[in-house]
Amino acid sequence: MSRISPEAATLLLYADIVLAAHAALALFLTFGLAAVLVGGPRWVFFGRSLGGWRWVRGRGFRLAQLAGMGIVAAEALLGVACPLTELESALRAAAQAPAYGQSFVAHWLGRLLFYDLDERVFAAAYVAALGLGVWAWRKWPPVAAKGEER
């Protein structure tokens, strides 16, 4: 096992942090949309008695989720690499990390995020998810928080 310099170890730690942030963003976009699709009708059907689901109709949450989906779909359609992927790759390259020289966390987060499929499959999935998000926005529009103007 070869030793790496403290500088390279720091760069690899930063790369792992970027990868973890990337995974958190992907989870927010994916599960955020799922929460809207489940919570939107629950809140409408059962009214305010299930106020715990009200957050899925919050304007800030919905804007962040839909804007994130829009950015991901636009990147895919334009053939632009995700800036988080580019940053992580640049950090690993700067650390002169060998192929598969990732940490345990980086390895498994990477396996969750990246698949070996045609780019068109991803573009279609991202556009479909964005369309579903827009449909959910119209079906269950966001509500203003207390004290917030519509």
MODELLER restraints for C-alpha pairs under 7 A, 6 or more apart:
rsr = mdl.restraints
at = mdl.atoms
rsr.add(forms.Gaussian(group=physical.xy_distance, feature=features.Distance(at['CA:8:A'], at['CA:95:A']), mean=4.32, stdev=0.5))
rsr.add(forms.Gaussian(group=physical.xy_distance, feature=features.Distance(at['CA:11:A'], at['CA:91:A']), mean=5.65, stdev=0.5))
rsr.add(forms.Gaussian(group=physical.xy_distance, feature=features.Distance(at['CA:11:A'], at['CA:92:A']), mean=6.76, stdev=0.5))
rsr.add(forms.Gaussian(group=physical.xy_distance, feature=features.Distance(at['CA:11:A'], at['CA:95:A']), mean=5.71, stdev=0.5))
rsr.add(forms.Gaussian(group=physical.xy_distance, feature=features.Distance(at['CA:12:A'], at['CA:91:A']), mean=6.64, stdev=0.5))
rsr.add(forms.Gaussian(group=physical.xy_distance, feature=features.Distance(at['CA:12:A'], at['CA:92:A']), mean=5.90, stdev=0.5))
rsr.add(forms.Gaussian(group=physical.xy_distance, feature=features.Distance(at['CA:12:A'], at['CA:95:A']), mean=6.46, stdev=0.5))
rsr.add(forms.Gaussian(group=physical.xy_distance, feature=features.Distance(at['CA:15:A'], at['CA:88:A']), mean=4.75, stdev=0.5))
rsr.add(forms.Gaussian(group=physical.xy_distance, feature=features.Distance(at['CA:15:A'], at['CA:91:A']), mean=5.55, stdev=0.5))
rsr.add(forms.Gaussian(group=physical.xy_distance, feature=features.Distance(at['CA:15:A'], at['CA:92:A']), mean=6.28, stdev=0.5))
rsr.add(forms.Gaussian(group=physical.xy_distance, feature=features.Distance(at['CA:16:A'], at['CA:106:A']), mean=5.56, stdev=0.5))
rsr.add(forms.Gaussian(group=physical.xy_distance, feature=features.Distance(at['CA:18:A'], at['CA:84:A']), mean=6.59, stdev=0.5))
rsr.add(forms.Gaussian(group=physical.xy_distance, feature=features.Distance(at['CA:18:A'], at['CA:88:A']), mean=5.98, stdev=0.5))
rsr.add(forms.Gaussian(group=physical.xy_distance, feature=features.Distance(at['CA:19:A'], at['CA:88:A']), mean=6.56, stdev=0.5))
rsr.add(forms.Gaussian(group=physical.xy_distance, feature=features.Distance(at['CA:19:A'], at['CA:106:A']), mean=6.71, stdev=0.5))
rsr.add(forms.Gaussian(group=physical.xy_distance, feature=features.Distance(at['CA:22:A'], at['CA:84:A']), mean=6.39, stdev=0.5))
rsr.add(forms.Gaussian(group=physical.xy_distance, feature=features.Distance(at['CA:23:A'], at['CA:109:A']), mean=6.71, stdev=0.5))
rsr.add(forms.Gaussian(group=physical.xy_distance, feature=features.Distance(at['CA:23:A'], at['CA:113:A']), mean=6.69, stdev=0.5))
rsr.add(forms.Gaussian(group=physical.xy_distance, feature=features.Distance(at['CA:29:A'], at['CA:65:A']), mean=5.68, stdev=0.5))
rsr.add(forms.Gaussian(group=physical.xy_distance, feature=features.Distance(at['CA:29:A'], at['CA:68:A']), mean=6.81, stdev=0.5))
rsr.add(forms.Gaussian(group=physical.xy_distance, feature=features.Distance(at['CA:29:A'], at['CA:69:A']), mean=6.56, stdev=0.5))
rsr.add(forms.Gaussian(group=physical.xy_distance, feature=features.Distance(at['CA:32:A'], at['CA:65:A']), mean=6.55, stdev=0.5))
rsr.add(forms.Gaussian(group=physical.xy_distance, feature=features.Distance(at['CA:33:A'], at['CA:133:A']), mean=6.52, stdev=0.5))
rsr.add(forms.Gaussian(group=physical.xy_distance, feature=features.Distance(at['CA:35:A'], at['CA:56:A']), mean=6.52, stdev=0.5))
rsr.add(forms.Gaussian(group=physical.xy_distance, feature=features.Distance(at['CA:36:A'], at['CA:56:A']), mean=5.29, stdev=0.5))
rsr.add(forms.Gaussian(group=physical.xy_distance, feature=features.Distance(at['CA:37:A'], at['CA:136:A']), mean=6.74, stdev=0.5))
rsr.add(forms.Gaussian(group=physical.xy_distance, feature=features.Distance(at['CA:39:A'], at['CA:53:A']), mean=5.64, stdev=0.5))
rsr.add(forms.Gaussian(group=physical.xy_distance, feature=features.Distance(at['CA:39:A'], at['CA:56:A']), mean=6.08, stdev=0.5))
rsr.add(forms.Gaussian(group=physical.xy_distance, feature=features.Distance(at['CA:40:A'], at['CA:56:A']), mean=6.53, stdev=0.5))
rsr.add(forms.Gaussian(group=physical.xy_distance, feature=features.Distance(at['CA:40:A'], at['CA:57:A']), mean=6.73, stdev=0.5))
rsr.add(forms.Gaussian(group=physical.xy_distance, feature=features.Distance(at['CA:40:A'], at['CA:140:A']), mean=5.77, stdev=0.5))
rsr.add(forms.Gaussian(group=physical.xy_distance, feature=features.Distance(at['CA:43:A'], at['CA:50:A']), mean=6.38, stdev=0.5))
rsr.add(forms.Gaussian(group=physical.xy_distance, feature=features.Distance(at['CA:43:A'], at['CA:53:A']), mean=6.00, stdev=0.5))
rsr.add(forms.Gaussian(group=physical.xy_distance, feature=features.Distance(at['CA:43:A'], at['CA:54:A']), mean=6.42, stdev=0.5))
rsr.add(forms.Gaussian(group=physical.xy_distance, feature=features.Distance(at['CA:57:A'], at['CA:141:A']), mean=6.75, stdev=0.5))
rsr.add(forms.Gaussian(group=physical.xy_distance, feature=features.Distance(at['CA:57:A'], at['CA:142:A']), mean=4.42, stdev=0.5))
rsr.add(forms.Gaussian(group=physical.xy_distance, feature=features.Distance(at['CA:57:A'], at['CA:143:A']), mean=5.64, stdev=0.5))
rsr.add(forms.Gaussian(group=physical.xy_distance, feature=features.Distance(at['CA:58:A'], at['CA:142:A']), mean=5.35, stdev=0.5))
rsr.add(forms.Gaussian(group=physical.xy_distance, feature=features.Distance(at['CA:58:A'], at['CA:143:A']), mean=5.53, stdev=0.5))
rsr.add(forms.Gaussian(group=physical.xy_distance, feature=features.Distance(at['CA:58:A'], at['CA:144:A']), mean=6.53, stdev=0.5))
rsr.add(forms.Gaussian(group=physical.xy_distance, feature=features.Distance(at['CA:58:A'], at['CA:145:A']), mean=6.72, stdev=0.5))
rsr.add(forms.Gaussian(group=physical.xy_distance, feature=features.Distance(at['CA:59:A'], at['CA:142:A']), mean=4.92, stdev=0.5))
rsr.add(forms.Gaussian(group=physical.xy_distance, feature=features.Distance(at['CA:59:A'], at['CA:143:A']), mean=5.90, stdev=0.5))
rsr.add(forms.Gaussian(group=physical.xy_distance, feature=features.Distance(at['CA:59:A'], at['CA:144:A']), mean=6.03, stdev=0.5))
rsr.add(forms.Gaussian(group=physical.xy_distance, feature=features.Distance(at['CA:62:A'], at['CA:142:A']), mean=6.70, stdev=0.5))
rsr.add(forms.Gaussian(group=physical.xy_distance, feature=features.Distance(at['CA:66:A'], at['CA:133:A']), mean=6.25, stdev=0.5))
rsr.add(forms.Gaussian(group=physical.xy_distance, feature=features.Distance(at['CA:69:A'], at['CA:130:A']), mean=5.53, stdev=0.5))
rsr.add(forms.Gaussian(group=physical.xy_distance, feature=features.Distance(at['CA:70:A'], at['CA:130:A']), mean=6.15, stdev=0.5))
rsr.add(forms.Gaussian(group=physical.xy_distance, feature=features.Distance(at['CA:72:A'], at['CA:126:A']), mean=6.73, stdev=0.5))
rsr.add(forms.Gaussian(group=physical.xy_distance, feature=features.Distance(at['CA:73:A'], at['CA:123:A']), mean=6.35, stdev=0.5))
rsr.add(forms.Gaussian(group=physical.xy_distance, feature=features.Distance(at['CA:73:A'], at['CA:126:A']), mean=4.89, stdev=0.5))
rsr.add(forms.Gaussian(group=physical.xy_distance, feature=features.Distance(at['CA:73:A'], at['CA:127:A']), mean=5.31, stdev=0.5))
rsr.add(forms.Gaussian(group=physical.xy_distance, feature=features.Distance(at['CA:73:A'], at['CA:130:A']), mean=6.97, stdev=0.5))
rsr.add(forms.Gaussian(group=physical.xy_distance, feature=features.Distance(at['CA:75:A'], at['CA:81:A']), mean=6.64, stdev=0.5))
rsr.add(forms.Gaussian(group=physical.xy_distance, feature=features.Distance(at['CA:75:A'], at['CA:82:A']), mean=6.87, stdev=0.5))
rsr.add(forms.Gaussian(group=physical.xy_distance, feature=features.Distance(at['CA:76:A'], at['CA:123:A']), mean=4.87, stdev=0.5))
rsr.add(forms.Gaussian(group=physical.xy_distance, feature=features.Distance(at['CA:77:A'], at['CA:123:A']), mean=5.79, stdev=0.5))
rsr.add(forms.Gaussian(group=physical.xy_distance, feature=features.Distance(at['CA:144:A'], at['CA:150:A']), mean=5.67, stdev=0.5))
